[in-house]
Amino acid sequence: MPRVGNLVWTLLLLLCLFVPASAQAADDDQPERRPLTEQELLRKRINESLAGVRDPKAPKIQTLHGPELSDREKVVHVLSRLGFGPTPGEVDEVLKTGGWQAWVKRQMDPVTIDDATCDRVINEKFKWASMSMTELQKEYDGDNQNIRQLHREVPEYVVTRAVLSNRQFYELMCDFWRNHFCVDQPETNEKSRSWTDADYENTVIRKNVFAHFGDMLMASAHHPAMLEYLDNKLSRADAWNENYAREVMELHTLGADRGYGNLDVQELSKVLTGWNYDDSFQFIFRPEWQQKGPKLWLGMRIPEGYEGGMLALNTLATHPNTAQFISEKLCRYLVNDNPPPTLVRHVAQVFRQTKGDLPKVYMAIISSREFMSRENYRAKFKTPFQFTVSALRATGAKLNDANRVATMIGKMGEQLYNCADPTGYFDTAERWMDSGVLTTRWQFSWDLVRGAVGGAKMSNSFFDRYQADKPEEIEQKMIEDLTGGDAGDRELVALKDAAAQKDIPKMTSIMLGSPSFQQR
């Protein structure tokens, strides 16, 4: 394998070339005002993202205008937007086996997709993945050493499935809902979700990705990880806790400031008093903890008891504002950071008509004209998780141990199951497109190519496929393989020098760290 050479300086040069111009353009558009504090900025971003309010002066990802996407571009688009990117040769394989429509049809029925290789690795490496809550409690509750191991392994489990699974759309949507119904994983054994999160991942998120929205909402509301995370296990008569009631409306269903007020938060808190779990970490309703009497919430009279809580959650699951909020968030995730309002309205209508049937909601987006338009082609910016998984898949790297990879994703700012805020991580460009983030991505690219990412190793076959080609052929083939044929002028300048030397590892690192590879 050729030496990587002085790649760090190349990447730093690219950093100087690509980042300041866009950052300056954003600054020039802003009027002079007092800079926001970190806390003010966080709250502003939360409200903007969750309430669907977009700052018209905020920087927008560059989109491409032009003719209809070619058949190959459509496949590249689908594999990158509805999954974590193609593996070597996958674009050609999809073109030969029915094109993007056939791929989507298979992905929408994930249980029919052969995923034996991924399942075998999961079963070998993560013994807890098939455990019940009772078995998890017996194995991990109170055992600090086992807890620390599980704390490391849950993020590794997420990464391993995303890289290896043939059910790519399923894994992509797990990533979406994992952030939407966010819980974290404490560092110590002081709180039970150090180990109940393992069950939460499988029984709340993974089980309901292709169910109805209300199923996932109900599963999260009854799970000990969520009951503890947002403090509802503490909520009792005359001492109700408002955390879960507020977030279930603001973050999980209606959206920020959409049709409710502080009194509604307080009343829902009373409705959900007594929702708890027992010593076996099974959901239990404690009637003696329930705030007595009916509650007036969202203009409705909610009866006392467990049935009142179920009525409230079912109301939230099917509320028109929930349909709008979830649809907008899904369109932002799958189409564009600023999704077309007409598309959002259409998807929200499907959500309402189907009572939140998620596969039908997904297909309303995927089958839309907007999804496959050139304006939305490569218009999304990868999160650290998406970038890292796509780099491993694009290079055909073998993942033997995901610990180091998960750690590096955390260093890029996206610690899995450890988001600092119950919003989960945002997937918009403005959240991730800064020089610090790009620097860590380029470092990962360089480390991956030179074999310095523990547990992940690129095969020599990836480099060998270019060895017999002429420099200009290597350049074009690599651009096609890693970005679907798109590369900026500055990237081409950097590539030409490396191609002239046939320094294929250096070219690979440049492309993986380039702005073009960050788009999907």
C-alpha positions as CSV (number, residue, x, y, z in Angstrom):
1,M,0.0,0.0,0.0
2,P,1.5,3.4,-0.9
3,R,2.3,5.8,1.9
4,V,-0.3,8.4,2.9
5,G,2.2,11.2,2.8
6,N,1.8,14.6,4.3
7,L,-2.0,14.2,4.4
8,V,-2.6,16.3,7.6
9,W,-1.3,19.4,5.9
10,T,-3.5,18.7,2.8
11,L,-6.6,18.3,5.0
12,L,-5.8,21.5,7.0
13,L,-5.4,23.3,3.6
14,L,-8.9,22.0,2.6
15,L,-10.2,23.2,5.9
16,C,-9.0,26.7,5.2
17,L,-10.4,26.6,1.7
18,F,-13.8,25.3,2.5
19,V,-15.0,26.6,5.9
20,P,-14.4,30.3,6.2
21,A,-16.1,31.3,3.0
22,S,-19.5,29.8,3.9
23,A,-19.1,31.0,7.5
24,Q,-18.4,34.5,6.4
25,A,-21.3,34.5,4.0
26,A,-23.6,33.5,6.9
27,D,-22.2,36.3,9.1
28,D,-22.6,38.9,6.4
29,D,-26.3,38.1,6.2
30,Q,-26.8,38.8,9.9
31,P,-27.6,42.2,11.4
32,E,-25.4,43.5,14.2
33,R,-26.6,42.4,17.6
34,R,-25.4,41.1,21.0
35,P,-24.1,37.5,20.5
36,L,-26.3,34.9,22.1
37,T,-25.0,33.0,25.1
38,E,-24.6,29.2,24.7
39,Q,-27.8,28.7,26.7
40,E,-29.8,31.2,24.6
41,L,-28.5,29.7,21.4
42,L,-29.4,26.2,22.5
43,R,-32.9,27.2,23.4
44,K,-33.3,29.1,20.2
45,R,-32.2,26.2,18.1
46,I,-34.4,23.8,20.0
47,N,-37.5,26.0,19.5
48,E,-36.6,26.6,15.8
49,S,-36.1,23.0,15.0
50,L,-38.9,21.5,17.0
51,A,-41.5,24.1,16.3
52,G,-40.7,24.1,12.6
53,V,-39.7,27.8,12.6
54,R,-36.7,28.4,10.3
55,D,-34.7,31.6,10.3
56,P,-34.9,33.0,6.7
57,K,-31.4,34.4,7.1
58,A,-29.9,31.1,8.4
59,P,-27.3,29.5,6.1
60,K,-28.9,27.0,3.8
61,I,-27.2,24.0,2.2
62,Q,-26.4,24.6,-1.5
63,T,-28.8,22.7,-3.7
64,L,-28.5,21.8,-7.4
65,H,-30.9,22.9,-10.0
66,G,-31.1,21.1,-13.4
67,P,-32.6,18.2,-15.3
68,E,-34.2,15.2,-13.8
69,L,-31.9,12.8,-12.0
70,S,-30.4,10.0,-14.0
71,D,-31.1,6.4,-13.1
72,R,-27.7,6.1,-11.5
73,E,-28.2,9.4,-9.6
74,K,-31.5,8.1,-8.3
75,V,-29.9,5.0,-6.9
76,V,-27.1,7.0,-5.3
77,H,-29.7,9.4,-3.8
78,V,-31.8,6.6,-2.4
79,L,-28.9,4.6,-0.9
80,S,-27.5,7.7,0.7
81,R,-30.7,9.3,1.9
82,L,-32.6,6.2,2.9
83,G,-29.6,4.4,4.3
84,F,-26.1,5.0,5.4
85,G,-24.6,5.0,1.9
86,P,-23.6,2.3,-0.6
87,T,-21.0,-0.3,-0.2
88,P,-18.5,-0.9,-3.0
89,G,-20.3,-2.1,-6.1
90,E,-23.8,-1.7,-4.5
91,V,-25.0,1.1,-6.9
92,D,-24.3,-1.1,-9.9
93,E,-26.0,-4.1,-8.2
94,V,-29.2,-2.1,-7.5
95,L,-29.3,-0.9,-11.1
96,K,-29.2,-4.5,-12.2
97,T,-31.9,-5.7,-9.9
98,G,-34.8,-3.4,-10.6
99,G,-33.4,0.0,-9.8
100,W,-34.2,2.2,-6.8
101,Q,-37.9,1.4,-6.8
102,A,-37.2,-2.3,-6.3
103,W,-34.7,-1.5,-3.5
104,V,-37.2,0.7,-1.7
105,K,-39.9,-2.0,-2.0
106,R,-37.5,-4.5,-0.4
107,Q,-36.5,-2.1,2.4
108,M,-40.1,-1.3,3.3
109,D,-40.5,-5.0,4.2
110,P,-37.4,-5.4,6.3
111,V,-38.3,-8.8,7.8
112,T,-38.0,-10.4,4.3
113,I,-34.4,-9.1,3.9
114,D,-31.7,-11.6,4.7
115,D,-29.7,-10.2,7.5
116,A,-28.1,-13.3,8.7
117,T,-24.5,-12.0,8.7
118,C,-25.4,-9.0,10.8
119,D,-27.5,-11.1,13.2
120,R,-24.7,-13.6,13.7
121,V,-22.2,-10.8,14.6
122,I,-24.8,-9.2,17.0
123,N,-25.5,-12.5,18.7
124,E,-21.8,-13.3,19.1
125,K,-20.8,-9.8,20.4
126,F,-23.8,-8.6,22.4
127,K,-25.2,-11.3,24.6
128,W,-27.6,-8.9,26.2
129,A,-29.3,-8.0,22.9
130,S,-31.7,-11.0,23.2
131,M,-32.3,-10.7,27.0
132,S,-35.6,-9.8,28.6
133,M,-35.9,-7.1,31.2
134,T,-35.9,-9.8,33.9
135,E,-32.7,-11.3,32.5
136,L,-31.0,-7.9,32.2
137,Q,-31.9,-7.0,35.7
138,K,-30.4,-10.3,37.0
139,E,-27.2,-9.8,35.0
140,Y,-26.6,-6.1,35.4
141,D,-28.5,-4.5,38.2
142,G,-26.0,-3.6,41.0
143,D,-23.0,-5.0,39.2
144,N,-20.7,-2.0,38.5
145,Q,-18.3,-3.9,36.3
146,N,-21.0,-5.3,34.1
147,I,-22.7,-2.0,34.0
148,R,-19.6,-0.2,32.7
149,Q,-19.2,-2.9,30.0
150,L,-22.9,-2.5,28.9
151,H,-22.5,1.3,28.9
152,R,-19.8,0.9,26.3
153,E,-21.6,-1.8,24.3
154,V,-24.9,-0.2,23.7
155,P,-23.4,2.5,21.4
156,E,-21.2,-0.2,19.8
157,Y,-24.4,-2.2,19.1
158,V,-26.0,0.8,17.4
159,V,-22.9,1.3,15.2
160,T,-22.5,-2.3,14.3
161,R,-26.0,-2.7,13.1
162,A,-25.9,0.5,11.0
163,V,-22.7,-0.6,9.3
164,L,-23.5,-4.3,8.7
165,S,-27.2,-4.5,8.3
166,N,-28.8,-5.0,4.9
167,R,-31.9,-3.4,6.3
168,Q,-30.6,0.0,5.8
169,F,-33.8,2.0,5.8
170,Y,-34.8,0.3,9.0
171,E,-31.5,1.3,10.6
172,L,-31.7,4.8,9.4
173,M,-35.2,5.2,10.9
174,C,-34.0,3.7,14.2
175,D,-31.5,6.6,14.2
176,F,-34.3,9.1,13.7
177,W,-36.6,7.7,16.4
178,R,-33.7,7.1,18.8
179,N,-33.2,10.9,18.8
180,H,-36.9,11.7,18.8
181,F,-37.6,9.6,21.9
182,C,-34.3,10.4,23.4
183,V,-33.0,8.9,26.7
184,D,-29.4,8.9,27.9
185,Q,-27.2,6.4,29.6
186,P,-25.6,7.5,32.9
187,E,-21.9,7.0,33.5
188,T,-22.5,5.3,36.9
189,N,-24.8,2.7,38.4
190,E,-26.7,5.4,40.3
191,K,-29.6,5.2,37.9
192,S,-31.2,2.1,36.4
193,R,-31.2,3.2,32.8
194,S,-27.5,2.4,32.8
195,W,-28.9,-1.0,31.9
196,T,-32.6,-0.5,31.1
197,D,-31.6,1.5,28.0
198,A,-30.5,-1.8,26.4
199,D,-34.1,-3.0,26.6
200,Y,-35.4,0.5,25.5
201,E,-33.4,0.3,22.3
202,N,-34.9,-3.0,21.4
203,T,-38.5,-2.9,22.7
204,V,-39.3,0.8,22.3
205,I,-37.3,1.9,19.2
206,R,-36.5,-1.1,17.1
207,K,-39.8,-2.9,17.7
208,N,-41.9,0.1,16.6
209,V,-40.1,1.7,13.7
210,F,-42.6,0.1,11.2
211,A,-45.6,0.2,13.5
212,H,-47.9,3.1,14.3
213,F,-46.6,6.3,15.9
214,G,-48.9,5.8,18.8
215,D,-47.4,2.4,19.5
216,M,-43.9,3.9,20.0
217,L,-45.3,6.8,22.0
218,M,-47.1,4.3,24.3
219,A,-44.0,2.0,24.6
220,S,-41.8,4.9,25.6
221,A,-44.3,6.3,28.1
222,H,-44.5,2.9,29.9
223,H,-40.8,2.1,29.8
224,P,-38.7,2.5,33.0
225,A,-35.9,4.2,31.1
226,M,-38.2,7.1,30.0
227,L,-40.1,7.1,33.3
228,E,-36.8,7.6,35.1
229,Y,-35.1,9.9,32.5
230,L,-37.9,12.5,32.6
231,D,-38.7,11.9,36.3
232,N,-42.2,10.7,36.0
233,K,-41.4,7.9,38.4
234,L,-41.2,10.7,41.1
235,S,-44.6,12.2,40.2
236,R,-47.3,11.7,42.8
237,A,-50.4,13.4,44.2
238,D,-49.7,16.9,45.4
239,A,-46.1,16.5,44.4
240,W,-46.4,16.1,40.6
241,N,-43.3,16.4,38.4
242,E,-43.8,18.4,35.1
243,N,-40.7,17.2,33.2
244,Y,-42.3,14.3,31.2
245,A,-45.6,16.1,30.7
246,R,-43.8,19.1,29.2
247,E,-41.5,17.1,27.0
248,V,-44.1,14.6,25.7
249,M,-46.0,17.5,24.3
250,E,-43.0,19.7,23.2
251,L,-40.6,17.1,22.0
252,H,-42.6,13.9,21.3
253,T,-45.9,15.0,19.9
254,L,-47.4,18.5,19.5
255,G,-44.1,20.5,19.1
256,A,-43.0,23.6,21.0
257,D,-45.8,26.1,21.7
258,R,-48.3,24.4,19.5
259,G,-51.7,24.7,21.0
260,Y,-51.0,24.2,24.7
261,G,-49.9,26.3,27.6
262,N,-48.3,26.0,31.1
263,L,-51.7,25.0,32.6
264,D,-51.9,22.1,30.1
265,V,-48.5,21.0,31.2
266,Q,-49.5,21.1,34.8
267,E,-52.8,19.2,34.2
268,L,-51.1,16.5,32.2
269,S,-48.6,16.1,35.0
270,K,-51.5,15.4,37.3
271,V,-53.0,13.0,34.8
272,L,-49.8,11.0,34.7
273,T,-49.2,10.8,38.5
274,G,-48.8,7.2,39.6
275,W,-47.2,6.0,36.3
276,N,-44.2,4.1,37.6
277,Y,-42.4,0.8,37.6
278,D,-42.1,-2.0,40.2
279,D,-39.0,-3.7,41.6
280,S,-38.8,-5.9,38.5
281,F,-38.8,-2.8,36.3
282,Q,-42.2,-3.6,34.8
283,F,-44.7,-0.8,34.4
284,I,-47.1,-0.3,37.2
285,F,-49.9,2.2,37.9
286,R,-50.0,3.2,41.5
287,P,-53.5,4.5,42.2
288,E,-52.6,5.7,45.6
289,W,-50.1,8.2,43.9
290,Q,-52.7,9.5,41.4
291,Q,-53.8,13.1,41.8
292,K,-57.5,12.8,42.7
293,G,-60.3,14.2,40.6
294,P,-60.8,15.0,36.9
295,K,-58.4,17.3,35.1
296,L,-59.1,19.9,32.4
297,W,-56.4,19.5,29.7
298,L,-56.4,20.8,26.1
299,G,-60.1,21.7,26.6
300,M,-60.9,18.1,27.5
301,R,-62.2,16.7,30.8
302,I,-59.7,13.8,31.6
303,P,-61.0,11.2,34.1
304,E,-59.1,10.1,37.1
305,G,-57.0,6.8,37.0
306,Y,-54.8,5.0,34.5
307,E,-57.5,5.3,31.8
308,G,-57.1,9.1,32.0
309,G,-53.4,8.8,31.1
310,M,-54.1,6.5,28.2
311,L,-56.8,8.8,26.9
312,A,-54.4,11.7,27.1
313,L,-51.6,9.9,25.3
314,N,-53.9,8.6,22.6
315,T,-55.2,12.1,22.1
316,L,-51.6,13.3,21.6
317,A,-50.7,10.4,19.2
318,T,-53.6,11.4,16.8
319,H,-53.7,15.2,17.3
320,P,-53.5,17.3,14.1
321,N,-50.6,19.3,15.6
322,T,-48.7,16.0,16.2
323,A,-49.3,15.0,12.6
324,Q,-47.9,18.3,11.4
325,F,-44.9,18.3,13.8
326,I,-43.9,14.7,13.1
327,S,-44.4,15.1,9.4
328,E,-42.3,18.2,9.2
329,K,-39.5,16.5,11.2
330,L,-39.5,13.5,9.0
331,C,-39.5,15.6,5.8
332,R,-36.6,17.5,7.2
333,Y,-34.8,14.2,7.9
334,L,-35.5,12.6,4.6
335,V,-35.8,15.5,2.1
336,N,-34.3,18.9,3.1
337,D,-33.4,21.0,6.1
338,N,-36.1,23.4,4.9
339,P,-38.8,21.0,3.6
340,P,-41.4,22.3,1.2
341,P,-44.6,23.3,3.1
342,T,-46.8,21.6,0.5
343,L,-45.0,18.3,1.1
344,V,-45.3,18.6,4.8
345,R,-49.0,19.3,4.5
346,H,-49.5,16.2,2.3
347,V,-47.5,14.0,4.6
348,A,-49.4,15.3,7.6
349,Q,-52.7,14.5,5.9
350,V,-51.5,10.9,5.3
351,F,-50.5,10.8,9.0
352,R,-54.0,11.8,10.1
353,Q,-55.8,9.6,7.6
354,T,-53.8,6.5,8.7
355,K,-53.7,7.3,12.4
356,G,-49.9,7.5,12.3
357,D,-49.2,4.4,10.2
358,L,-45.4,4.9,9.9
359,P,-44.7,2.9,6.8
360,K,-47.4,4.8,4.9
361,V,-46.1,8.1,6.2
362,Y,-42.6,7.1,5.1
363,M,-43.9,6.2,1.6
364,A,-45.8,9.4,1.3
365,I,-42.4,11.2,1.5
366,I,-40.4,8.7,-0.6
367,S,-42.9,8.6,-3.4
368,S,-43.3,12.4,-3.6
369,R,-42.0,14.5,-6.4
370,E,-39.9,16.5,-3.9
371,F,-38.0,13.6,-2.6
372,M,-36.5,12.7,-6.0
373,S,-36.1,16.2,-7.3
374,R,-32.6,17.5,-8.2
375,E,-33.1,20.4,-5.8
376,N,-33.0,17.9,-2.9
377,Y,-30.2,15.7,-4.3
378,R,-27.2,15.7,-2.0
379,A,-28.9,18.6,-0.1
380,K,-28.4,17.1,3.4
381,F,-25.3,17.3,5.6
382,K,-24.2,14.1,7.4
383,T,-24.3,13.9,11.1
384,P,-21.1,12.5,12.7
385,F,-22.9,9.1,13.1
386,Q,-24.0,9.1,9.4
387,F,-20.6,10.3,8.2
388,T,-18.7,7.6,10.1
389,V,-21.0,4.7,9.2
390,S,-21.0,5.9,5.5
391,A,-17.2,6.0,5.4
392,L,-16.9,2.5,6.7
393,R,-19.5,1.2,4.2
394,A,-18.1,3.2,1.3
395,T,-14.7,1.7,1.7
396,G,-15.8,-1.8,2.5
397,A,-14.0,-1.7,5.8
398,K,-14.3,-4.7,8.1
399,L,-15.7,-3.9,11.5
400,N,-14.4,-6.3,14.1
401,D,-15.0,-4.1,17.1
402,A,-17.0,-0.9,17.2
403,N,-15.7,0.5,20.5
404,R,-13.1,2.8,18.9
405,V,-15.5,3.9,16.2
406,A,-18.2,4.8,18.7
407,T,-15.7,6.7,20.7
408,M,-14.6,8.7,17.7
409,I,-18.2,9.5,16.8
410,G,-18.5,10.9,20.4
411,K,-15.5,13.1,19.8
412,M,-17.2,14.5,16.7
413,G,-20.0,15.6,19.0
414,E,-22.6,12.9,18.8
415,Q,-22.1,10.5,21.8
416,L,-24.6,7.8,21.2
417,Y,-27.1,7.4,24.1
418,N,-25.5,10.4,25.8
419,C,-27.1,13.5,24.3
420,A,-27.0,16.4,26.8
421,D,-30.6,17.5,26.0
422,P,-33.8,15.5,25.7
423,T,-34.2,16.8,22.1
424,G,-31.7,14.2,20.9
425,Y,-29.2,15.3,18.2
426,F,-30.3,17.6,15.4
427,D,-29.7,16.4,11.8
428,T,-29.5,19.9,10.1
429,A,-26.4,21.3,8.5
430,E,-26.2,24.3,10.7
431,R,-25.7,22.1,13.8
432,W,-22.7,20.2,12.4
433,M,-21.1,22.3,9.7
434,D,-18.2,24.0,11.5
435,S,-14.4,23.8,11.3
436,G,-14.0,21.8,14.5
437,V,-16.4,19.1,13.3
438,L,-14.8,18.9,9.9
439,T,-11.3,18.6,11.4
440,T,-12.3,15.5,13.4
441,R,-13.9,14.0,10.3
442,W,-10.7,14.5,8.3
443,Q,-8.7,13.0,11.2
444,F,-11.0,9.9,11.1
445,S,-10.6,9.6,7.3
446,W,-6.9,9.7,7.6
447,D,-6.8,7.2,10.5
448,L,-9.2,4.8,8.7
449,V,-7.0,4.7,5.6
450,R,-3.8,4.2,7.4
451,G,-5.3,1.5,9.6
452,A,-5.3,3.5,12.8
453,V,-9.0,3.1,13.7
454,G,-9.0,0.2,16.2
455,G,-11.4,-2.6,15.2
456,A,-12.0,-1.3,11.7
457,K,-9.8,-2.2,8.8
458,M,-10.0,-1.4,5.1
459,S,-9.3,-4.3,2.8
460,N,-6.4,-4.0,0.3
461,S,-9.0,-4.9,-2.4
462,F,-10.4,-1.4,-2.1
463,F,-7.1,0.1,-3.1
464,D,-6.2,-2.7,-5.6
465,R,-9.2,-1.9,-7.8
466,Y,-7.6,1.3,-8.8
467,Q,-4.0,0.2,-9.3
468,A,-4.2,-0.7,-13.0
469,D,-5.8,2.6,-14.0
470,K,-4.2,5.7,-15.3
471,P,-4.2,8.8,-12.9
472,E,-7.1,10.5,-14.5
473,E,-9.1,7.2,-14.5
474,I,-8.4,6.7,-10.8
475,E,-9.6,10.1,-10.1
476,Q,-12.8,9.8,-11.9
477,K,-13.5,6.3,-10.7
478,M,-12.9,7.2,-7.0
479,I,-15.2,10.3,-7.3
480,E,-17.9,8.1,-8.8
481,D,-17.4,5.4,-6.1
482,L,-17.4,7.7,-3.1
483,T,-19.6,10.6,-4.0
484,G,-21.7,9.4,-6.9
485,G,-19.7,11.5,-9.4
486,D,-19.7,14.9,-7.6
487,A,-16.6,16.8,-6.5
488,G,-15.8,20.5,-6.1
489,D,-13.1,22.3,-8.0
490,R,-10.9,22.6,-4.9
491,E,-11.2,18.9,-4.2
492,L,-10.2,18.1,-7.8
493,V,-7.1,20.2,-7.4
494,A,-6.1,18.2,-4.3
495,L,-6.9,14.9,-6.0
496,K,-4.9,15.6,-9.2
497,D,-1.6,15.8,-7.3
498,A,-2.3,12.6,-5.4
499,A,-3.5,10.9,-8.6
500,A,-0.3,11.8,-10.4
501,Q,1.6,10.0,-7.8
502,K,-0.9,7.1,-7.8
503,D,-1.2,7.7,-4.0
504,I,-4.5,5.9,-3.7
505,P,-4.7,6.0,0.1
506,K,-4.1,9.7,0.1
507,M,-6.8,10.2,-2.5
508,T,-9.2,8.1,-0.5
509,S,-8.6,10.2,2.6
510,I,-9.1,13.4,0.7
511,M,-12.4,12.2,-0.7
512,L,-13.7,10.9,2.6
513,G,-12.8,14.1,4.4
514,S,-14.0,16.3,1.6
515,P,-17.1,18.5,1.7
516,S,-18.6,16.4,-1.1
517,F,-18.6,13.3,1.0
518,Q,-20.2,15.1,3.8
519,Q,-23.3,15.6,1.7
520,R,-26.0,13.0,1.2
